[in-house]
Amino acid sequence: MQFEAICFDLDGTLLDSLADLAHCTNTILSKRGFPEHPVDAFRYFVGDGAKMLITRALPEEVRKEPLIEKCRQDFETAYLECWDKHTQPYDDIPVLLDELESRKLKLTVLSNKPHKFTLLAVKHLLPNWEFELVLGQREGIPRKPDPAGMIDICEQLKIPAKSFLYLGDTATDMKTATSAGCFPVGVLWGFRPEKELRENGAQAIIKAPLELLDLLD
């Protein structure tokens, strides 16, 4: 397959961030007297931005807008202190990025993580590679699965969506890629199962990062 560029989701695709997201959220819950959740539960809490993460983690009976917003603000403050305690690139992601750069493919990131944390994570944990654009959730831009962020990347780089391969680990990612007109590839080392990815538009599934190279050959 011939592509000019790759767009990566961040959490669950490039970075294994689940433990830090879980720890930070559970800290916020515990301080307010709410029950904590096991780390695996966060596989289904994350992926749709910080506000939705907090909403899903809170007990259903207290999910009111003022509390959700206050907890979201607390989360973003706390996350600055704990975002990189355990978060790291998945195995073979560095090798994959090296190979993609050697093939002159343009690399980008589109995440529902708040923009400042997306930039911070890429800068500190993926410093050896040149990403043409790194975009997180920004004010005034609808979060994924709305395709606005992906369309913005295409327009800024002047690359048509059909020339982008989009790599992600959730239904949100597959819907984003499909809506934008990119080629959606689901990854199984992230947070969600194959069934979810296929049902939401994945045109290919890979079990390990270096399998992406087979799709490109």
C-alpha positions as CSV (number, residue, x, y, z in Angstrom):
1,M,0.0,0.0,0.0
2,Q,1.2,3.5,-0.9
3,F,0.8,6.2,1.8
4,E,2.5,9.6,2.3
5,A,1.9,9.9,6.0
6,I,0.9,8.1,9.2
7,C,-1.3,9.5,11.9
8,F,-1.0,7.8,15.3
9,D,-3.3,7.9,18.2
10,L,-1.2,8.4,21.4
11,D,-2.4,6.5,24.5
12,G,-2.8,2.8,23.8
13,T,-1.0,3.1,20.4
14,L,2.4,4.8,20.8
15,L,2.4,5.0,24.6
16,D,1.4,2.6,27.4
17,S,-0.1,5.1,29.7
18,L,-2.8,3.2,31.4
19,A,-1.2,2.8,34.9
20,D,-0.6,6.5,35.2
21,L,-4.0,7.5,34.0
22,A,-5.6,5.0,36.5
23,H,-3.4,6.1,39.4
24,C,-4.1,9.8,38.8
25,T,-7.9,9.3,38.4
26,N,-8.1,7.0,41.4
27,T,-6.3,9.6,43.5
28,I,-9.0,12.2,42.6
29,L,-11.8,9.7,43.4
30,S,-10.3,8.7,46.7
31,K,-9.9,12.3,47.9
32,R,-13.6,12.8,47.4
33,G,-14.6,9.6,49.1
34,F,-15.6,7.7,45.9
35,P,-14.6,4.1,45.1
36,E,-11.4,3.5,43.1
37,H,-11.2,1.2,40.0
38,P,-8.8,-1.5,39.0
39,V,-6.3,-0.5,36.3
40,D,-7.9,-2.7,33.7
41,A,-11.2,-0.9,34.0
42,F,-9.5,2.2,32.6
43,R,-9.2,0.5,29.2
44,Y,-12.8,1.4,28.7
45,F,-12.7,4.8,30.6
46,V,-10.0,6.4,28.5
47,G,-9.9,7.3,24.8
48,D,-12.5,10.1,24.7
49,G,-10.8,12.9,26.5
50,A,-10.3,13.9,30.2
51,K,-13.8,15.0,30.8
52,M,-15.2,11.7,29.6
53,L,-12.6,9.8,31.6
54,I,-13.8,11.5,34.8
55,T,-17.5,11.0,33.9
56,R,-17.0,7.3,33.4
57,A,-15.0,6.9,36.6
58,L,-17.4,8.7,38.9
59,P,-20.3,6.8,40.4
60,E,-23.3,7.1,38.1
61,E,-25.5,8.8,40.8
62,V,-23.1,11.8,41.2
63,R,-22.4,12.5,37.5
64,K,-23.5,16.1,37.5
65,E,-21.8,18.8,35.4
66,P,-20.4,20.9,38.3
67,L,-18.7,17.9,40.0
68,I,-17.5,16.5,36.7
69,E,-15.8,19.8,35.7
70,K,-14.3,20.2,39.1
71,C,-12.8,16.7,39.1
72,R,-11.6,17.3,35.5
73,Q,-9.7,20.3,36.7
74,D,-8.3,18.4,39.6
75,F,-7.3,15.6,37.3
76,E,-5.3,17.9,35.0
77,T,-3.5,19.5,37.9
78,A,-2.7,16.1,39.4
79,Y,-1.7,14.5,36.1
80,L,1.1,17.1,35.7
81,E,2.8,15.4,38.7
82,C,2.2,11.7,37.8
83,W,1.8,11.4,34.0
84,D,5.3,9.9,33.4
85,K,5.8,7.6,36.4
86,H,5.1,4.5,34.4
87,T,4.2,5.7,30.9
88,Q,6.5,4.6,28.2
89,P,6.5,3.6,24.5
90,Y,5.3,0.1,23.7
91,D,7.9,-2.5,22.8
92,D,9.2,-2.0,19.2
93,I,7.6,1.4,18.8
94,P,11.1,3.0,18.6
95,V,12.1,0.5,15.9
96,L,8.9,1.2,14.0
97,L,9.4,4.9,14.1
98,D,13.0,4.6,12.9
99,E,11.9,2.5,9.9
100,L,9.0,4.8,9.0
101,E,11.4,7.8,9.0
102,S,13.8,5.9,6.9
103,R,11.0,5.4,4.3
104,K,10.4,9.2,4.3
105,L,6.9,8.9,5.6
106,K,5.5,12.0,7.5
107,L,4.6,11.2,11.1
108,T,1.7,12.9,13.0
109,V,-0.2,12.4,16.2
110,L,-3.8,13.1,16.9
111,S,-5.1,12.4,20.5
112,N,-8.1,13.1,22.7
113,K,-5.6,13.7,25.5
114,P,-5.6,17.5,26.4
115,H,-3.3,19.2,24.0
116,K,-0.7,20.3,26.6
117,F,-0.3,16.7,27.8
118,T,-0.1,15.4,24.3
119,L,2.8,17.8,23.5
120,L,4.5,17.0,26.8
121,A,4.3,13.3,26.3
122,V,5.7,13.3,22.7
123,K,8.4,15.7,23.6
124,H,9.7,13.7,26.6
125,L,9.0,10.1,25.6
126,L,9.4,10.3,21.8
127,P,12.1,12.9,21.4
128,N,14.2,11.2,18.8
129,W,11.6,11.4,15.9
130,E,10.3,14.3,13.9
131,F,6.5,14.5,14.0
132,E,5.2,17.0,11.5
133,L,2.2,17.8,13.7
134,V,1.2,16.7,17.2
135,L,-2.3,17.7,18.2
136,G,-4.3,16.9,21.3
137,Q,-7.8,17.9,22.4
138,R,-8.0,21.7,21.8
139,E,-10.6,24.3,22.6
140,G,-13.0,24.9,19.7
141,I,-12.0,21.7,17.9
142,P,-14.4,18.7,18.4
143,R,-12.7,15.7,19.9
144,K,-12.5,12.4,18.1
145,P,-14.4,10.6,16.6
146,D,-15.3,13.9,15.0
147,P,-12.9,14.1,12.0
148,A,-12.2,17.8,12.4
149,G,-8.8,17.2,14.0
150,M,-7.7,14.8,11.3
151,I,-9.0,17.1,8.5
152,D,-7.0,19.9,10.1
153,I,-3.8,17.8,9.9
154,C,-4.5,17.0,6.2
155,E,-5.1,20.6,5.4
156,Q,-2.0,21.9,7.3
157,L,0.3,19.3,5.6
158,K,-1.5,19.6,2.3
159,I,-1.8,15.8,2.1
160,P,-5.1,14.2,1.1
161,A,-6.8,12.0,3.7
162,K,-6.6,9.0,1.3
163,S,-2.8,9.2,1.6
164,F,-2.9,8.9,5.4
165,L,-2.7,5.6,7.2
166,Y,-4.3,6.0,10.6
167,L,-3.2,3.8,13.5
168,G,-5.3,3.5,16.7
169,D,-6.6,1.2,19.4
170,T,-10.2,2.1,19.9
171,A,-13.5,2.4,18.2
172,T,-13.1,6.2,18.5
173,D,-9.9,6.0,16.3
174,M,-11.5,3.8,13.7
175,K,-14.5,6.1,13.4
176,T,-12.3,9.1,13.1
177,A,-10.2,7.6,10.4
178,T,-13.2,6.4,8.4
179,S,-15.0,9.7,8.7
180,A,-12.0,11.7,7.6
181,G,-11.3,9.3,4.6
182,C,-8.0,7.8,5.9
183,F,-7.1,4.1,5.9
184,P,-7.9,2.8,9.5
185,V,-5.6,0.2,11.1
186,G,-6.5,-1.2,14.5
187,V,-3.8,-2.3,16.9
188,L,-4.2,-5.1,19.5
189,W,-1.5,-4.1,21.9
190,G,-3.6,-1.2,23.2
191,F,-6.8,-0.9,25.2
192,R,-9.6,-2.5,23.2
193,P,-10.3,-5.9,21.6
194,E,-10.3,-6.8,17.9
195,K,-14.1,-7.1,17.7
196,E,-14.6,-3.5,18.6
197,L,-12.0,-2.3,16.1
198,R,-13.5,-4.4,13.2
199,E,-17.0,-3.4,14.0
200,N,-16.1,0.3,13.8
201,G,-14.3,0.4,10.5
202,A,-10.8,-1.1,10.8
203,Q,-9.6,-2.2,7.4
204,A,-6.6,-4.0,8.8
205,I,-5.6,-5.3,12.3
206,I,-2.1,-5.7,13.6
207,K,-0.9,-7.5,16.7
208,A,2.5,-6.0,17.0
209,P,4.0,-2.6,15.9
210,L,6.4,-4.0,13.3
211,E,3.5,-5.8,11.5
212,L,2.7,-2.3,10.1
213,L,5.7,-2.6,7.9
214,D,4.1,-5.6,6.1
215,L,1.1,-3.4,5.3
216,L,3.4,-0.8,3.7
217,D,5.4,-3.2,1.6
